Amino acid sequence: MIRYADEKDFEAVRKHDRHISEEELTNAVRAKRVLVMYHNNHFMGWLRYNLFWDEIPFMNMLYVLEEYREQAQFFYRKNGYVDCGSLLLPGEPLEIILRKDLT
């Protein structure tokens, strides 16, 4: 099941999402910018997004707990996403940026 996160989901997401402050995560949940995934009532992961240029949905974080993962790049490409860039920060793995037209 995938649905918008609410206050009951906050601790499950916060346990793993250390990329933003607790205050910002609270704001994102209240703004309905966090979706959570459950399978048989077990928390699987979450998706957090924002709006790029205040208009274009931009996925900031998609995190699936290790026991539920599949090969992400293949999953996205199979579902119509195309490469559009990458980001390489010191000491971090290459971040591949993909896009998909939603029209």
C-alpha positions in Angstrom: 0.0 0.0 0.0 1.2 3.5 -0.9 -0.3 6.5 0.8 0.6 10.0 2.1 2.5 9.9 5.4 0.8 11.2 8.5 2.0 11.8 12.1 1.8 8.1 12.8 4.4 7.4 10.2 6.8 10.1 11.3 9.1 7.9 13.5 9.4 5.1 10.9 10.5 7.6 8.3 12.7 9.6 10.7 14.6 6.5 11.8 16.1 6.2 8.3 15.8 9.7 6.8 18.7 11.8 8.3 19.1 14.0 5.2 16.8 16.7 6.4 16.0 18.2 9.8 13.2 16.9 12.0 11.4 20.2 11.6 11.7 20.0 7.8 10.4 16.4 7.8 7.5 17.5 9.9 6.7 20.2 7.4 7.0 17.8 4.5 4.6 15.4 6.1 2.1 18.1 6.9 2.4 19.4 3.3 1.7 16.0 1.9 5.1 15.8 0.3 5.9 12.4 1.8 4.5 9.1 0.7 5.0 5.8 2.7 5.0 2.2 1.5 3.7 -0.7 3.5 3.4 -4.4 2.7 1.3 -6.5 5.1 1.5 -3.7 7.7 5.4 -3.7 7.5 7.0 -0.4 6.7 8.9 -0.7 3.4 10.1 2.8 2.7 9.1 6.3 1.7 9.3 8.9 -1.1 9.8 12.5 -0.3 9.4 15.2 -3.0 9.4 19.0 -3.4 8.6 21.4 -6.2 11.4 22.5 -8.4 10.8 26.2 -9.5 7.7 25.9 -7.3 6.0 24.0 -10.1 7.8 20.8 -11.2 7.6 17.8 -8.9 11.1 16.7 -8.0 11.8 13.5 -6.0 14.2 14.4 -3.3 14.4 10.9 -1.7 13.1 7.5 -2.6 14.2 4.9 0.0 13.2 1.3 0.1 14.4 -0.8 3.1 17.0 -3.3 2.0 14.9 -6.4 2.4 12.4 -5.0 -0.2 14.8 -3.6 -2.8 15.2 -4.4 -6.5 17.8 -2.9 -8.9 16.6 0.7 -9.0 18.2 1.8 -12.3 16.6 -1.1 -14.2 13.2 -0.5 -12.4 13.2 3.2 -13.4 14.3 2.6 -17.0 11.7 -0.2 -17.4 9.1 2.3 -16.3 9.9 5.0 -18.8 12.5 7.1 -17.0 15.5 8.3 -19.0 19.0 9.5 -17.8 19.4 13.3 -17.8 22.5 13.8 -15.7 24.5 12.8 -12.7 26.1 14.2 -9.6 29.4 13.1 -8.0 30.3 14.5 -4.6 33.6 13.7 -2.8 33.3 10.4 -0.9 29.8 9.6 -2.2 28.7 7.2 -4.9 27.6 8.6 -8.2 24.0 9.9 -8.1 22.2 9.3 -11.4 19.5 11.8 -12.3 16.5 10.4 -14.2 13.4 12.1 -15.5 10.0 11.1 -16.8 7.4 13.2 -18.6 4.2 12.9 -16.6 1.9 14.3 -19.3 
